[in-house]
Amino acid sequence: MTAPDAGRGIWNGEETGTFGLPLDSFRILHVSTGNVCRSPITERLTRHALADRLGDPLWGGLIVESAGTWGHEGAPMEANAETVLADFGADASGFVGRELLDDHVIRADLVLTATRDHRAQVISMGHSAGLRTFTLKEFTRLVKAIDPATLPPLEDGMVARARALVRAAAALRGWLLAPTAEADEVYDPYGAPLTFFRSIGDEINQALDPVVTALTGVPART
């Protein structure tokens, strides 16, 4: 196993352990197909939202990454994806595509996928991934049903809060089903015009908002 690429995560820069990561960290892995459109957008919007809520991009012990089930290893993200990120004021620089590997799943505390097929592929890799793998929209739906008062207080740290959030979402999964199968999907904009990329970016951003609010305890700035 190799250390993660520099600059791909968000953490507080304190004492580190295995792979050079913080001793108390929580890794979020976003997964799509090629790792050049949806998952890069989701990765960078997550990082941008965390920095916006917390006022510091190197805080909280959260590490945010992405990979693709058929990832274009070493590829840049699509130009339209970069434009979408710029629309939100998010940083697209330095991104490098990755193919999803066992190590990525093993090290992830939460895997958020673009579609149900991606979720199934992650779970099929094993590593007890079932209870920590959701589609993005599925996780959003479950998080909305969780009372923030039942989560550890922010004083206990964001990592403890994040782990409790995943456990609570997993417990709700069988009780709070999607209204339709399509409700949990983020469709692939690859090869589509910029207008469709922007609609997917809006969709992802809206799905991320309740998740980041639950993680940080801080609502989005209006």
C-alpha positions in Angstrom: 0.0 0.0 0.0 1.2 3.5 -0.8 0.7 6.8 0.9 -2.0 9.1 -0.5 -1.1 11.8 -2.9 -0.1 15.0 -1.2 -2.7 17.7 -1.2 -5.7 15.4 -1.8 -7.0 15.5 1.8 -8.1 17.9 4.5 -6.6 17.6 7.9 -5.2 19.7 10.7 -1.5 19.0 10.1 -0.9 17.6 13.6 0.9 14.4 14.5 0.6 11.7 11.9 0.5 7.9 11.9 0.2 5.2 9.2 0.4 6.6 5.6 1.4 10.0 7.1 -2.3 10.6 8.0 -3.5 12.1 11.3 -3.8 9.6 14.1 -7.4 10.6 14.5 -8.9 11.0 11.1 -11.9 10.2 9.0 -11.6 9.4 5.3 -14.4 10.2 2.9 -14.1 8.5 -0.5 -16.3 9.7 -3.5 -16.7 7.1 -6.3 -18.0 7.4 -9.8 -17.0 5.6 -13.1 -14.0 7.5 -14.7 -13.0 9.8 -11.8 -13.0 12.7 -14.2 -16.5 14.2 -13.8 -18.8 13.4 -11.0 -16.5 12.2 -8.3 -13.9 15.0 -8.8 -16.8 17.5 -8.6 -18.1 15.9 -5.5 -14.6 15.7 -3.9 -13.8 19.3 -4.5 -17.2 20.6 -3.6 -17.0 18.7 -0.3 -13.6 20.2 0.5 -14.8 23.7 -0.5 -17.9 23.3 1.7 -15.9 22.2 4.7 -13.4 25.1 4.3 -16.4 27.5 4.0 -18.1 26.2 7.1 -15.0 25.9 9.2 -13.0 28.9 8.0 -9.9 26.7 7.6 -9.3 24.0 5.0 -6.8 22.2 7.3 -9.1 21.4 10.2 -11.2 18.6 11.7 -9.3 15.4 10.8 -11.4 14.8 7.6 -9.7 13.5 4.5 -11.6 13.8 1.3 -10.7 11.8 -1.8 -12.2 10.2 -5.0 -11.6 7.4 -7.3 -13.4 5.7 -10.3 -14.5 2.1 -10.8 -13.0 2.5 -14.3 -10.8 5.4 -13.3 -8.6 7.1 -15.8 -5.4 6.8 -13.8 -3.4 10.0 -13.9 -5.9 11.9 -16.0 -7.0 15.4 -15.3 -10.7 16.1 -14.7 -12.9 17.1 -17.6 -12.8 20.8 -18.6 -16.5 21.2 -18.0 -16.1 19.8 -14.5 -13.4 22.4 -13.8 -15.8 25.1 -15.0 -18.5 23.8 -12.7 -16.2 24.0 -9.7 -15.2 27.5 -10.7 -18.8 28.5 -10.7 -18.9 27.5 -7.0 -15.6 29.1 -6.2 -14.1 25.6 -5.5 -10.5 24.7 -6.3 -10.0 22.3 -9.2 -6.2 22.5 -9.3 -3.9 19.6 -8.9 -6.5 16.9 -9.4 -5.3 13.5 -10.7 -7.7 10.7 -11.6 -7.4 7.3 -9.9 -8.7 3.9 -10.5 -10.5 2.4 -7.4 -8.3 0.0 -5.5 -8.8 -2.3 -2.6 -6.6 0.0 -0.5 -9.0 2.9 -1.1 -11.9 1.0 0.2 -10.0 -0.5 3.2 -8.9 2.9 4.4 -12.3 4.7 3.8 -14.6 5.4 6.7 -17.4 6.6 4.4 -17.8 5.8 0.7 -20.3 7.9 -1.2 -21.0 6.8 -4.8 -22.7 8.4 -7.7 -25.0 5.5 -8.4 -26.4 2.3 -7.0 -24.2 0.3 -9.5 -21.1 2.0 -8.1 -22.2 1.2 -4.6 -22.7 -2.4 -5.5 -19.2 -2.6 -7.0 -17.6 -1.1 -3.9 -19.5 -3.5 -1.6 -18.5 -6.5 -3.9 -14.9 -5.7 -3.2 -15.4 -6.9 0.4 -13.5 -5.3 3.3 -16.8 -5.0 5.3 -17.7 -2.0 3.2 -21.5 -2.5 3.2 -22.2 -0.5 6.4 -20.1 2.5 5.3 -21.0 2.6 1.6 -24.0 4.7 0.3 -24.9 6.5 -2.8 -24.5 10.3 -2.2 -28.2 10.9 -2.4 -29.1 7.9 -0.3 -26.7 9.2 2.5 -28.3 12.7 2.2 -31.8 11.3 2.6 -30.7 9.3 5.7 -28.7 12.2 7.2 -31.8 14.5 7.0 -33.7 12.0 9.2 -31.1 12.0 11.9 -31.6 14.4 14.9 -28.3 16.3 15.3 -28.9 16.2 19.1 -28.2 12.5 19.0 -24.7 13.0 17.6 -21.6 13.6 19.7 -21.2 17.3 20.4 -18.7 19.2 18.4 -16.5 19.5 21.4 -15.8 15.7 21.0 -14.3 16.4 17.6 -15.5 16.1 14.1 -14.1 12.6 13.6 -16.2 11.2 16.5 -19.2 13.0 15.1 -18.6 11.7 11.6 -18.3 8.1 12.8 -21.5 8.4 14.7 -23.3 9.9 11.7 -22.3 6.9 9.5 -23.5 4.4 12.2 -26.8 6.2 12.5 -27.3 6.4 8.7 -26.6 2.6 8.4 -29.1 1.9 11.1 -31.8 3.8 9.2 -31.1 2.4 5.7 -33.7 -0.4 5.8 -36.4 1.9 7.2 -36.1 5.0 5.0 -36.3 3.8 1.4 -36.0 6.0 -1.7 -39.3 7.0 -3.3 -38.0 5.7 -6.7 -34.9 3.9 -7.8 -33.7 6.9 -9.8 -33.9 9.1 -6.6 -30.5 7.8 -5.5 -28.7 8.3 -8.8 -26.4 11.1 -10.0 -26.3 10.7 -13.8 -23.1 10.8 -15.8 -22.4 14.1 -17.6 -19.4 12.8 -19.5 -19.5 14.1 -23.1 -22.5 16.3 -22.4 -22.7 20.1 -22.9 -21.7 22.5 -20.1 -25.4 23.1 -19.3 -25.8 19.5 -18.2 -22.6 19.5 -16.3 -23.9 22.6 -14.4 -27.2 20.9 -13.6 -25.2 17.9 -12.2 -23.0 20.2 -10.2 -26.1 21.9 -8.7 -27.5 18.4 -7.9 -24.3 17.3 -6.2 -24.0 20.6 -4.3 -27.6 20.3 -3.0 -27.0 16.7 -1.9 -23.8 17.6 -0.1 -25.3 20.6 1.9 -27.1 18.5 4.6 -24.2 16.1 4.9 -21.6 18.9 5.5 -24.0 20.6 7.9 -24.4 17.4 9.9 -20.7 16.8 10.0 -19.7 20.3 11.0 -22.8 21.5 12.9 -22.5 24.7 10.8 -25.2 25.6 8.1 -24.2 26.9 4.8 -23.6 30.7 4.5 -26.5 32.5 2.9 
